[in-house]
């Protein structure tokens, strides 16, 4: 389908209208579309369109009259639904902005980019008094990929900055499938690497995240690289605080994205993990294998583990044990508000 705006030429003189009709007929003949979608004003419908039909008869045509040829916003909103339909109906869309008011050509070009037209085109040639002379017409075409890619890069960045890394990767894949422009591909390759890194990190796949981040040289990533490096370093003996920080920040991101169930589950785990880290680091107690000798007398009698038995304790027992050990963190669950939140 060829979508073409139709004007009346410079000064709307007979010569200008004739020249303009010739240019549009040349464009139609060059593209040979299955359908031509004419966008006209009441004036161009009366003056120019009949001249075009005198020169060429498209296989199928549709005329769309706009209400105000000088209001770009109104033109945009009036023709947008039909352009959207044509985009879905046809595999190949060409947009010709040779003629029309500035508002008409501007709105049509914007819609061509928005709905990813395959080509934008206009007819030029040798001019006399601003009028293209018959027989000198040249069709100029350009793929709007550069503008479409720019819009999609902006979209991918917005997804990335909202922690929606899978959505960002989906848009990046669309860009990569559409263009072979080296500069564009170089820009999105770094965005892909960052999106893959943080997508993996959000899934707690720290090794994959670190491998992707290592390939990004921008200094903004250095702190994250150092954090993951310590988390993955086998020589780092105390990793607990890193896991607590990782879980907590993951919960914050999930909450900001609106994934509240995920955020709550992670925050609950943070509370549990804090106690586990404290017991292991400061009291050499593994909550998955607590023995009788790990317990103060009051808890030993209350929980009644056998001398050779090892028991696994959960969140509330872990905080109770910390409290009996004189650890201040153990007082956390004495807050009624905290207990109420945890129970919910």
JOCORVEN-V344434 format. One record per backbone hydrogen bond with DSSP energy under -0.5 kcal/mol. CO is the residue of the C=O (numbers start at 1). NH is the residue of the N-H. If there is no record, write none. Layout:
# JOCORVEN-V344434
co=CO nh=NH
co=CO nh=NH
This chain:
# JOCORVEN-V344434
co=1 nh=3
co=1 nh=94
co=2 nh=4
co=2 nh=37
co=3 nh=96
co=4 nh=39
co=5 nh=7
co=5 nh=99
co=9 nh=12
co=10 nh=13
co=13 nh=17
co=14 nh=18
co=15 nh=19
co=16 nh=20
co=17 nh=21
co=18 nh=22
co=19 nh=23
co=20 nh=24
co=21 nh=25
co=22 nh=26
co=23 nh=27
co=24 nh=28
co=25 nh=29
co=26 nh=30
co=27 nh=31
co=28 nh=32
co=35 nh=2
co=36 nh=38
co=36 nh=62
co=37 nh=4
co=38 nh=40
co=38 nh=64
co=39 nh=6
co=40 nh=66
co=41 nh=45
co=42 nh=46
co=43 nh=47
co=44 nh=48
co=44 nh=49
co=48 nh=52
co=49 nh=53
co=50 nh=54
co=51 nh=55
co=52 nh=55
co=52 nh=56
co=56 nh=58
co=60 nh=36
co=62 nh=38
co=62 nh=64
co=63 nh=65
co=64 nh=40
co=64 nh=66
co=68 nh=71
co=69 nh=104
co=70 nh=72
co=71 nh=75
co=72 nh=76
co=73 nh=77
co=74 nh=78
co=75 nh=79
co=76 nh=80
co=77 nh=81
co=79 nh=83
co=80 nh=84
co=81 nh=85
co=82 nh=86
co=83 nh=87
co=84 nh=88
co=85 nh=89
co=86 nh=90
co=93 nh=118
co=93 nh=119
co=94 nh=3
co=95 nh=97
co=95 nh=121
co=96 nh=5
co=101 nh=105
co=102 nh=106
co=103 nh=107
co=104 nh=108
co=105 nh=109
co=106 nh=110
co=107 nh=111
co=108 nh=112
co=109 nh=113
co=110 nh=114
co=111 nh=115
co=112 nh=117
co=113 nh=116
co=119 nh=95
co=120 nh=142
co=121 nh=97
co=122 nh=140
co=124 nh=138
co=126 nh=133
co=128 nh=131
co=131 nh=128
co=133 nh=136
co=138 nh=124
co=138 nh=140
co=139 nh=141
co=140 nh=122
co=142 nh=120
co=143 nh=146
co=144 nh=147
co=144 nh=148
co=145 nh=149
co=146 nh=150
co=147 nh=151
co=148 nh=152
co=149 nh=153
co=150 nh=154
co=151 nh=155
co=152 nh=156
co=153 nh=157
co=154 nh=158
co=155 nh=159
co=156 nh=160
co=157 nh=161
co=158 nh=162
co=159 nh=162
co=159 nh=164
co=160 nh=163
co=163 nh=165
co=164 nh=168
co=165 nh=169
co=166 nh=170
co=167 nh=171
co=168 nh=172
co=169 nh=173
co=170 nh=174
co=171 nh=175
co=172 nh=176
co=173 nh=177
co=174 nh=178
co=175 nh=178
co=175 nh=179
co=181 nh=185
co=182 nh=186
co=183 nh=187
co=184 nh=188
co=185 nh=189
co=186 nh=190
co=187 nh=191
co=188 nh=192
co=189 nh=193
co=190 nh=194
co=191 nh=195
co=192 nh=196
co=193 nh=197
co=194 nh=198
co=195 nh=199
co=196 nh=200
co=197 nh=201
co=198 nh=202
co=199 nh=203
co=200 nh=203
co=200 nh=205
co=201 nh=204
co=204 nh=206
co=205 nh=209
co=206 nh=210
co=207 nh=211
co=208 nh=212
co=209 nh=213
co=210 nh=214
co=211 nh=215
co=212 nh=215
co=213 nh=216
co=215 nh=217
co=218 nh=221
co=219 nh=222
co=221 nh=225
co=222 nh=226
co=223 nh=227
co=224 nh=228
co=225 nh=229
co=226 nh=230
co=227 nh=231
co=228 nh=232
co=229 nh=233
co=233 nh=236
co=235 nh=237
co=237 nh=239
co=239 nh=242
co=239 nh=243
co=240 nh=244
co=241 nh=245
co=242 nh=246
co=243 nh=247
co=244 nh=248
co=245 nh=249
co=246 nh=250
co=247 nh=251
co=248 nh=252
co=249 nh=253
co=250 nh=254
co=251 nh=255
co=252 nh=256
co=253 nh=257
co=254 nh=259
co=255 nh=258
co=258 nh=260
co=259 nh=263
co=260 nh=264
co=261 nh=265
co=262 nh=266
co=263 nh=267
co=264 nh=268
co=265 nh=269
co=266 nh=270
co=267 nh=271
co=268 nh=272
co=269 nh=273
co=270 nh=274
co=271 nh=275
co=272 nh=276
co=273 nh=277
co=274 nh=278
co=275 nh=279
co=276 nh=280
co=277 nh=281
co=278 nh=282
co=278 nh=283
co=279 nh=283
co=279 nh=285
co=280 nh=284
co=285 nh=287
co=286 nh=289
co=287 nh=313
co=290 nh=311
co=291 nh=294
co=292 nh=295
co=296 nh=299
co=296 nh=300
co=297 nh=301
co=298 nh=302
co=299 nh=303
co=300 nh=304
co=306 nh=309
co=309 nh=292
co=311 nh=290
co=314 nh=318
co=315 nh=319
co=316 nh=320
co=317 nh=321
co=318 nh=322
co=319 nh=323
co=320 nh=324
co=321 nh=325
co=322 nh=327
co=323 nh=326
co=327 nh=330
co=328 nh=331
co=329 nh=332
co=331 nh=334
co=332 nh=335
co=335 nh=339
co=336 nh=340
co=337 nh=341
co=338 nh=342
co=339 nh=343
co=340 nh=344
